[in-house]
Amino acid sequence: MSQYVVDIQEIGLEQVAVAGGKGARLGELARIPGLRVPPGFCVTTAAFTRVVQGDPGIRARLDGLDRLGPDDAAAIREHSADVRRAIEDAAIPADLATAVERSLARHGADAAYAVRSSATAEDSEGASFAGQHDSYLHVAGRESLLRHVARCWASAFTERAVSYRLRRGVDHGQAQMAVVVQRMVVPHAAGVLFTADPVTSNRRVSCVEAVLGLGDALVSGQVDPDVFKVRDDRLVTAAVATKRVAVRASPSGGTRDEPVAADRQERPALTDAQVVELVRLGRRIEAHFGAPQDVEWCLGSGGFAIVQSRPITTLFPVPEAGDDEPHVYVSVGHQQMMTDPMRPLGLSLFQLTAMPRMYEAAGRLFVDVAPRLASPDSRAAVIDALGTSDPLIGDALRSVVDRGGLVPDAPAGGFAGPPPGGPPATGEPDPAVIGELVAATEASLAVLEREIRTHSGAALVDFVVADLAEGRERLFDPRSMPLIMAAMDASIWLNARMAEWLGETNAADVLTQSAPGNITSEMGLELLDVADAIRPHPEVVALLERVRDGDDAFLDELADVPGGPGARERIEAYLDRYGVRCVGEIDITRPRWRERPSTLVPLLVANVRNFAPGESRRRFQRGRQEAAAKERDLLERLRALPDGAQKAAETQRMIDRVRTFSGYREYPKFGLISRYALYKRALLEEAERQVDAGVLRERDDVFFLTMQELGEALRTGEVDDELLTERRRAFRSYGALTPPRVLTSEGEVFGGDYRRDDVPDGALVGLAVSGGTVEGRARVVLDMTDASLEAGDVLVTAFTDPSWSPLFVTAAALVTEVGGLMTHGAVVAREYGLPAVVGVEGATRRIRDGQRVRVHGTDGFVELLD
């Protein structure tokens, strides 16, 4: 093996650093028996390094690239072009050129070649750089080949490659580029094979796209391909495109467009038998690499040749059940308002907390509802229950059942037990139970805080696992669910009866405004009171305006400014009560407000800027007055109806019920999160001791171990550093994946639909959860710390959990991608009188920041006004 040139047959996956991603994978493909890979060689990364890093002028230009921002398009265009020119003009050392010439002679000096870039970060499991670098076809002759090798090196710094690298956080100076040189195949047809359906994600369905001639026409979008789908060695669909042009190799080098004869334009590029043969090859490639593949192929006189294969990085992985039974997985994150990935410690702790068995994939949790869907006794119940939580999940599950064949029917009586969420409420609940449950939780937390301090090492982990039984008892207290269901049932009853009797839509939305006892609503209002304490002190306000996320020393700095000690006291008091909360709070590894109080500073400053003193009291009183006015109006109109006295009495009872019990909905989770905060504090203190003892490299290593693994590490004093490194890498990659609402064991994704035709053209459809209509400026917020809302703005975000509630006091309306009628954001929006539409698929992509929108909270859609 030469330092600068190596034959493809000598390369494998272990040599990505030498041959780049494409070269390494091509070498690996060449090792698969019976697979045809065009012969050739690879100009290694050592050659790239020698030319690029050995030139002081090029190195200086690379330093300039590192100072660019990912959105600075003009600067990227200018600087990247300068770098490319310098690389293309650089002299290729004589010994390097000789090594290339020798390999060229060995493979055929007079033949035509494909010259293809192969970056070391390309075609990896976590990110595909496909299309970011350049390739050239039908290159012939020594001088032309060397020139195109230099162009491939230069393509490491195209605009798209530089931008891609900046956004991915890849250092330009560390970029490495090999170049693959392969004998050209003169193809009859070419294209792409996906071993998993790229539309549905079904792993049992392969998709073949084929064009006449070279596949370059398909990649460039110049022609439409034939599309074939194959399942279990059987062609199931075929869509044949009209072929007016094909790309062929040009005798003078490069490629040219060639018209397709009229009698050939409507014929498929491949026969049915050829499609099935190709898919079988794809399955062998998939089995070799252990993951679904995106395969580039061409069909020449010698049969199919494989010219590239890379993992399909956009597929969401299928949870592993360890059997061959059919499974229908429902996303837990869409029900918990937390669709971001979780670290292993958070995943394991939440699984220990929850009742049903959960399955993990890409840092997310799922429950399998296939047995419930299979049984006629439980099918409707589970669909209705999960559809209440998220209507798109309900519709997706109906699609699974309607499809047939995915879930085998079980005999009646084959599954007993309630649907997820517990049994329905029965009877009239006693309001006094609320106080008893809250007192029991507070007492339990006090005991936990006292006793957890007496444990350390592996005994601490054992204590936490044992205490989770107490946490579950508090969370799933049999007296609790009837209270929550009482409010939900009353709300549903009110909306249905008022619509039937009075033509009043979503009446319960107003009736629940400023309902007492909602700890999440109170949390947002109390932050307004903290702002009132800060507002009179301009030096305090000025200091807070300078605070950035992560700058948590500001609490100590307050001691040195007029009014600062009092402001700190109010902030600390707020943190004492609510500091256990944070975005994604079901994941114990997320930083709590008490750990990172700077998270609250933008919200505090916005409250100071947007509101006058006393806003908390005025807002609560206004909501209570509007609810009371709505109650009087409804009862007066009902009494005028036939049987009006009875209808009014029934309605009064339901209004009293919804206002009495709706606030409690938020408390059980607050109790759980308070418990998590105590666990986390103790576990991190133990982690610091283990860092001092040399067991852990850093405190946060505990986040990448499950509870069981952490206990074992503390018992043995040993941790697998390679495991931690791999889990950190995997966690970073999970953030690029969007979890599906419903996923089958075949990998097929079901997203669900609202199936409505009563909305204006172009409007975004969602679920109406809080009535009213508001027009305003959309503020698309993906991170709460970046929120900058003004009064009248519409908050648009992916999901909200209780930690977002302080933002609701400023927003005029709410739009989310995830949510249901009784999720936290919906409950608080109703209590604040905030029009809200949730479950709007792709809202943060389809609504532009700053765009004017009209939110129809009563009817469940959003209009884009400009």
N, C-alpha and C positions, 0 to 999 in steps of 0.2 A: 504494500500500500504506500503510495507517494504521499508526502505531506500535503500536496496541493491538488492532486487528482486521484480519485478512487473509483473503481468500477462499481456500478449499481449492484452487481451480484455480491459484492463484499460488504454491503451496508445493511444495518438492521436498526430497529427502534432505539437500541442503546447508543446510537451514534448521531443523535439529533444535533449535538454540539458541533459535530464535524460536517454533516451533510444537510442540516436544516430539517424542518418538519417534513416537507414534501420528499426530499431525497431519502430520508430515513424510512418513510412509509413506503416509498416505491421499492426500496431494497427489501423491506419486509414482505411486500407483496410478491416479489420475485422468488421468495422462499416457499410460497404456498404451492404444493404439488399440483400440476395440471393447470396452473394459471399462467397466462401469457402476458408478459410485461416487455415492452419494446426495449432492446438492449441499449446500453449507453454508459455514461460515466458522470461523475459529479465533481465539479470544481469546488473545493472545500472552503469552509469559513476561514481557514488559515490564509488562503489566497486573498480573500476579502480584507482580512485584518492587515495583511502586509501592505496592500495597496492603499486602503483607506486610512488606517491608523498610522501608517508610515509616512504620510504626507502632512507636514505641519500646516499647510494651507487648508487642507480638508478638515483637520482636527479643529482648527480655529472656527471654521464655519459650523461644525457640529456643536461647539460650545454656544454659538448664537441661537441654534435651534432650541436648546434646553431652556432658554429664557423666554420662550414664546408661550402664550396662553392658548388653550385648545380652541377658543372661539375667535382668535385673532386671524381671520381668514386671509386678509391681505398680506400680513407679515409672513404667514406660513407659505403662501404662494410665492412670495419674493425670495425668501431665504431657502426654501426647499429647491427651487429652480437653480439657485446659485450653487448649492451643494451638488446637485446632479451634474451640472456642467463640469464642475471641478473633477468629479469622479470619472466621467466619460472621457475627459481630456488627459487624465493621469496616464503616465507611461506604465505599461505592463512589463515587469522585470523579465529578462530573457529566459531565465531558468523556469519561470512559471509558464511562459508561452511555450517553451519546449515540452513541458510536461503535458500541456493540453494537446499539442500537436502529435505527440506519441500516441495518446489515447484516441485521437481522431483517426490516425492511420490504422490503429488496431481494429476500429469499428467500421472503417470505410471512409477514406479521405474524400471520395467523390459523392458520398451520399448526402441527402438532405436531413437536417436535424431540427428538433424542437429544442429551443433554449429557454429554460424556465427557472424563474427565481425560486429560492427555497430558504426562507428565513427560519431562524431557530425557534421563533415564537409561533410559527405557522402550523396550522392543522393540529394543534394540541387539544387535549380533552376539554380544557377550560375555555378556549377561545379560538375561533377560526379566523385567520387573516386572509381568507379566500378573497381574491379580487383586489387586495390592497397593493400587490406588487405585480410586476410586468412579466409577460412571457412572449416568446416570438416563435413563429412557425416557419418551417421550410427555409432554414438557414443553411447555406452551402458555402464551403471554402474556408480555409484557415483564417484569413483576415476578417471575413464577415463574422465568423463564429466568435473570434476574440472581441470584436467590436460589440457584439450582442451580449457577451458575458459581462462586459463593462456596463452595458445598459441595464442589465439585471441587477448588478451591484448598485447602480444609481437609483433603481426603483425602490430601494429601501427607504428613499427619502422623497417619494412623490408626495403631493399634497395630501392625498387620501391616507397614505401610510403614516405620514407625520402626524396628521390629526388623530388617526386611530390610536397611534402610540401615545400621544399626549393624553387622550381621554382614558386610556387603559393604565396610565402611570408607568409606561415602559420607558426606560432611559434611552435616549438616542445614541449616546456613546457606547451603550452596551449592545446595540443592534448588531446582529451578525447575519450575513447572507452567504449561503452557498448557491451554486447554480447547477441545475440538472441539465444534461445534454443527452437527448435520446434520439435514436433513429426514428425518422418520420414514418408513420403508417399511412398509406394511401387508402382512405376509408370509403366504403360504399355509404356508410351511415355512422353517426356518432351521437353522443349525448350523455345523459346523466341518469344514474340509477340511485334511488333512495330506498334503502332496505326497510325503512319504516315510512309510512304514508306521511308526507310533510304537511298535509292538510288536517288530517284527523289525529295524527301521532300514533296510529295503530301499528304495533310492531309486527303483526302478522300479515300486513298488507304492504307490498312493495310497489313503488311507482317508477316507471321508466319513461323518460322523455327522450325522443329521438328526432333527429333531422337528417336530411341527406347531406353527404359531404362531411366537411370538418365540423366539429362541435363548436368552433369559435362563433358561428352564427347564432347558436343557442345562447351562449354565455353573454354575447353582446346585445341580445334581444332583437337581432336583425330579422329573425324569422320565428314563426310560431311552431312549436314542436308537436309531434304526435305524442299523446299521453296514454300510457297503458297502466292498468293496475292488476296485480296478481296476488291471489291469496291461495295458499296451500297448493302451489303448482298449477293453479287454474286461472286463466285470464278472466277477470270479472268485468272490466270495462275497457273500452278502447275509443279514444277520441282522435280522429285522423284530421290533421290540418292540411290546408291547401299549400302546396310547395311551389312557389314561383321562382325561387332562387336558391342556389346552394353555394357554399364557399368551398373552393377547391385550391389545391396548391398551384402556384404559378411557376412555370418553367424558369422564369428569371429570378425566382426567389420570392418569399412572402406568399400571399394568398390573393385570390381574385374571386369576384362574384360570377357565377355562371347560371344562365337561365335554365330552368327545368323544362323538359319537353312537356307539351300539353297532356299527352297520354299518361304521364308519370305523376302529374301534380296531385291527383286525388288518391293515389295508392299509398298504403302505409310504408314507412321506412323500414320496418321489420315485419317478418311474418310472426304469427302467433307462437310458433314453435321456437323461433329465435328469442322472443321476449321471455318465454319461460326458461329457456337455457341461460339467458343472461341473469335472470333473477336467481337461479340456482348458484351461479358463480358468486353473485352478491351475498347469498347466505353463507357461503364458505368464507368469504372475506369477513363478514360480520362475526362469524364464529371465531375466526383467527384473532381478531382485534377485541372481541368481547363487548362490542357496542354497535348500535345501528350506524350505518355508513352512508356517506354521500360519495358515490363512485363515478368517476369519469371513464368512459369507455369509447372504443371505436371498433367498427366491424370492417375488416379488410379481407383480402383473399385467403388469409390464414385463419380466419375465424375472429372471435372477440379478443381484443387486446385491452388490458386495463392500464390506464395512464395516470390515474390518481385515485386515492381513497382517503377520506378524512372523516372524523366523527361528526355526526349531526349534532351540533352544540345547542340547538334551540329546543330539543326535545326535553320535556320534563321527565325525569326518571320515574320508573314504576316502583312503588313500594314492594319490598320483598316479603312475601307471605310464607315462603318455604314449602309450597305445594303447587299442584297443577290445577287447583280448583278455580272456578271463575270468581272474581272479586270486583266489587264496585266501591271505589274509595271516594269518600266525601271529605273535602277540605275542612279541617278543624279551624284553620286560620280565618276562613271567611265567616265563621260563626263567632269567633273571638275578636274580630276586628284587628287581626295581626297576621298579615300575609307575608311579612318579611321573614327571612330565614332565622332560625334560632340556633344557638350554639349547643353542643352536646349536653352540657350541664343543665341548661334551660329545658331542653327537650326531655331529658330523663326525669327531672323534677316534676314537670307538668304531667308527664305520663303517670308518675307515681301518685299524683294528686287526683287525676281524673278517674272516673268509674269505668268506662268502656275500654277495651283494648285498642291501642292505637298503633299505626304503622308509620314509619318515617321514610321520607324521600326528600333529598335536597334541602335538608334543614326544616322541613315542614311536617306537620302531623296530619294523618288521615284516619278515618274510621271506615270499616268495611260494613256496608249495609246490604250486601248481596243476600244474606239469609232472610232479612226482613222483606226485601223486594220479592224473593222467591215465594214467600208464603202469602196466599190470598188473605190470611187473617191479619197480617201486619202491614201489607204493602201500602194501602191508602193512608194508614196512620203515620208511617214514617215519612212518606212524601209530603203530607200536610204539615207535619211537625217541622221538618227541615225547610219546607217552602215558606213557613211563617218566619223562620230565621233569615232566609234569603230566598226570594221568589225564583231567582235564576237556578238555584240548586234544585228546587222543587220541579221546575220545568225540565231541567237536565235529567233528573231521575225518571220523569214520565217518558222522556225520549228513550232512555235505556230500556224501560219496560216495553214501550211500543215497538222498538226495533225488533225485539224477539231474538232468541238465540244467545243473548249475552248472559242471561240469568235463567237457569232452568226452573220451571215451576215446581214448587214443593206442594205436597198434598195439604189440603185444609187441615189446620190444627198442627202443622209441622213446626211452627215456631210460636212459642208463648213468651209473654213478657211485654212490657211497655216500650214504646219507641224512645229513642234518646231524648233526654230532657225530663224523664220522670213521669209519674202518673198524673192524670188531670185532677184539678182541684175539685173537691166536693164539699157541699155545705157552705154555711156562712162563717167565714173566719173571724176570729176574735182579734180586734185591734191591739189588745193588750199584749198579744204574743210578740209583736214587733219589739216592744221594749225589753221583753224577756230575752229574745234572741240577741239583740244588740248587747245587752248586759252580759250574757253568757260569752259572747265573742270577746268583749273587752277584758273580761276576767281571764279567759283562756290566754289571751295575748300577754297579759301581765305575768301570768305564771311562766309562759314560754320565755319572756325576756329575762326573768330571774334565773330560770334553770339552765338555759342554754349556755350561760357564762361559765358553768361548772364543768363543761365538757371540752375536750381537745383531742387532737389526733383522730384516729379511726373511730374512737368513741363518739366524737362529735357527729360524724356522718351517720353512725348508727342511731344516735339520738334524733337527728333530723328526720331520718326515714321513719322512725317510730312515731315521732310527733305528727307526721303527715296524717296519721290515722285520726288524730284529734282535729286537724285541719279539715279533713274530709267530713268528719262528724258535724263540724260547724257549718261547712259549705252545703252539705246535703242533708241538713236537719229536716226530718219529715214534716216539721211544722212550717218550714220556710217556703217550699214550693206552692202550697195552697195560697199563701199571701200574694206571691208574684202572679199566680194564675188568676187570682181574684181581680187584680187590676187589669190584666190582659183581657180576661173574659168580659169584664164590665166595659172596657173600651170598645171591644168588638160589638158587643150588644148595643151600646149607645150609637155607634156609627150606623149599624144596620137598621135599628128602629127609627132613628131620626130621619134617615133617608127614606124609609118606607112611609112614616107617618107625616113628616113635614117637608120632605124634599131637601133636607139639610145634609150637606156633604161633609164628612169628617168632623162631626161635631165634637168628638172627644178631644181633638187637638187643642181647641180653646179651653175646654173644661179642665184639662190637666195643667194649664199654666200655673206656675208658682205653687205647685202641690208641695205640701210640707214634707220634710224628712228625707229629701234626696241629697245624699252627701256629695254627689258629683256636681249637681247644680249649685249647691252651697259653696263648693270649692271655687267655682268661677266667680261667684258674687263676692266672696271674701277677699279675693285678690283685688277687687275694686276698692275694698276698704283699706287694704295695704297701700294702694295708690293714693288714697286720701291722706294717709299719714305722711307720705313722701312729698306730695305736691307742694306744700308750703315751703319747702327747703330747696331753693334753686341749686345750691352746691351739691346736694345729694342727687338731684335729677341729672345734673351735668356729669357727675361721676358715673352714674348708671348708663348714661348714653354712650360712654366710652368703653363699656364692658363688652367683650366679645365672648362667644361660646367657648367654654373651657377655662376662662379667666375667673376662677372661683375665689381668688384672693380678695375680690372686691368687698366681701363682708368685713374683713379686717381693715381695709382702707376706709370704711365708713366711719371708723372711730376718730379719724383725723379731720372730718369736715363738719361744719355747723349742722346740727340736726341729724347727723349720721348715727350716733348711738341709739336714738329712738327709732330711726328707720330700720337699723339692724335688728333691734328687739322685735319689731313687728314682722319683719321677714323671717326671723328665726321662729317666732310663734307659728307662723303659717307653715313653715317647714316641719315643725314638730307635729302638726296635725296632718299635713298632706304630702310631706317629703318622701313618703313611700311610693309615690306615683311616678310614672314616666311613660314615654311613648313605648308601646310594645311591652307593657308591664307584666304580661304572663311569662315572659322570658326573664328569669332571675338574673341573667348576665347583663341586662340592659342597665345603664347608669340611672339611678333614682335621682329625683330632684334634690334630696338631701346630699347625695354624693356630688352632684353637679348643679348647684343652685343658679349658676349663670344661665341655665336654660330658661329660667323664669324672667330674667331681666328684660328681654324685648317685650314680653307681655305686660310687665309692670310699666315700662316706659310708654307703651301704646295706651294703656289705661290713663296714665297721667295726661297724655296729649289729647286723647279723644273725649274724655268725660269730665263733667263738673263734679264737685264734691257731693257726696250723698247719692250717687248713681245706683249703688247697690240697693239701698232702701227703696228708691223710687221705682227701680225696675221690678223688684219683687212685688211692691204694692200695685203697680200697674197691671202685672200679670194676674194678681189675685182679683183685682177689680174687673178685669175683662172676663175672667172665668165666672165670677159671680153674675155679671151682666148677662153672659150667655146662658147661664143656668136659669135666671129669671125669665129671659125671653123664651126659652124652650118650654118651660113649665107653663107659662101663660098661654102660649099657642096650643099646647097639648090640651089644656083644660077646656078649650073651645071646641075640641073634637068630640065626636061620639065616644062614649066611654072615657071621656077626657080625664076624669078624676082618677080612674084606675091607671091609665097610661102615665099620668103625671106622677103618681105615687111610685110606680115601678121605676120610672126614669130618675126620680129623686133618690131612690135607694141605690141605683147604679152610679149616679154622680157621686154620692157620698162614698161609695165603695172605691171608685177610681181615684178619688182625691185622697182617701185614707191610705190606700195600699200602694199606689204607683211609686211613691218615693222610696219605698223599701227595696225596689228592684235593684238598686245600685249597691246596697250595703253588703250582701254576701261576698261579692268580688272584692270590695274594699277590705273586708276582713282577711280574705285570702292573701291579697297583695301585702297587707301589713305583716302577715306571717312570713311571706317570702323575704321581706326587707330584713327581718330579724335573722332569718337563716343566712342571708347573704352577708350581713355584717360579720357574723361569727365565722363563716367559711373563708371570707377574705382575710380576717385576722389570723386564721390558721394557715392560710396560704403564705402570708408574710413570714410566719415562723418557719415554714418549710423552705422558703427562699433563703432565709438566714442559715438553715441547716444544709443547704445545697441540694435538696431534693428537687425543687422546682427552679427553673431559670428565672421566671418572673411570676408575679402574683396572678396575672390573668391566665396562666396556664391551666388553672383549675376549671376555667370556663370550657375547655376543650376535652374534658373528661366527663364521663357519665358519673352519677352518684356511686354506682357500684365500683367503677374504676378508681374513683377518688379514694373510696374507703380502702381498696386494696393497695393503692400507692402509699397511703398513710400507714398501713400496717407493715408494708415491706420496706418502705423508704426508697422505692425505685419507681421511676417513670420512664416510659418509652418516648424519648425525645423525637424520634422519627415519626411516631404516631401523632404527636402534637403538631409537628411541622406540616404533615399531610392534612390534618384536620383544619388547620388555619388556611391552607391553600384551598381546600375544598369549600370552606365557608365563604371565602372571597368570591369563588366562582358561582355559588348559589344565588348571590344577589342579582345576577343577570337573568335568572330564570323567573318566569311568572307562573305561580302555582295555579293549576286548574281548579275549578269548583268541584268537578266530578271527573274521575279517571278510572278506567277499567284495568283489569290485570293484563289486557292486551295492549295497554298503553293508549287507548283511544280516549280523547278528551271530549267531554260534553260541557258546553258553556251555558246552555239554557237561553231562552228567549222570552220576551214579554208578550209576544204575539198580539200586538195591538195595532189597530189601523185608525185610531181616533185622535192622532196627534198631527200637528202641522208638518208639512214636508221639511226635512232638514233638522227637525227637533231631535234632541237626544232623550231617549226614553229611559225611565227609571221607576222606582217605587215611591209613591207619595207617602211620606211618613209624618209630615207636619204641614198643616194647611197655610194658605196665603199665597200671594203673588208679589214678587219683588223684582225690580229691574235695577241692575247695578253693574259695577266693574268687577270682572272676575279676577280673583287673585289665586293663581294656581300655586299651592304650597305643598312641596314634597317633604320638607323637613320643618318641624315646628319652630326650630331655632331661627329659620330664615323668614318667618312670617312677618310681614309688615302691612297690617290691615288698617284701613281708615274706616270711620263710620260710613255705612252704606255699601261696603264691599261685599261681594259674594265669595265665600270661602269654598274653593274647589280643591279636593285632595283625594288621595287613594282610599284612605280609611281613617276613621277617628276612633280612639278609645278614650276612656275618661280623662286622660291627661290633656286632651285637646279642648276640654270644656272652657277653660279661661279665654280661649280665642272666640268662643261663641258670643261673648258679651259685646264684641265689636262688630262681628259679621252681621249683615242684613239677611243672609240666607246661606244655606249649606247644600253642597253637592258633593257626593262621594261615589267612588267606584264600587265599594263594598258596603253592605248593610242590609238590615231588615227592619220590620216594624218595631221590634222590641230591643234592638241593639242600643248601646249606650248613647251614640250620637243622636238617634231618633228620639229616645226618651228625653234627653236634655233639651234638644231642639224644641220639642213640644212645650216643655216647662218654661222655656225662655220666649215662646211665641215666635220662633224662628222658622220661616218656611224652609222646608228641606225635601230634597229628592235624593235618594240613595240608590245604590246598585246600578249606577249609570256606567255601562261598560266603556272603558277607555276615556273617561272624562278628562283626566289630566293630560291626555294627548290631543283630544279633539277640541278642547277649549283652550284658547290661547290666553296667557297671562295678560291682563289689561283689556281683554275683549269685553264688550258690553253684552250681557246676557239677561234673559228674563226667566226666573225660576218659578214654575207653577207647582207649588208645594201641595196644592189640593188635587191636581190632576196627574202629577207624576211625570213631568217632562220639563226640559230646558230648551229655550229658544236661543239661538245665536243671532245677535242683532247686527253685528258688523263683521 
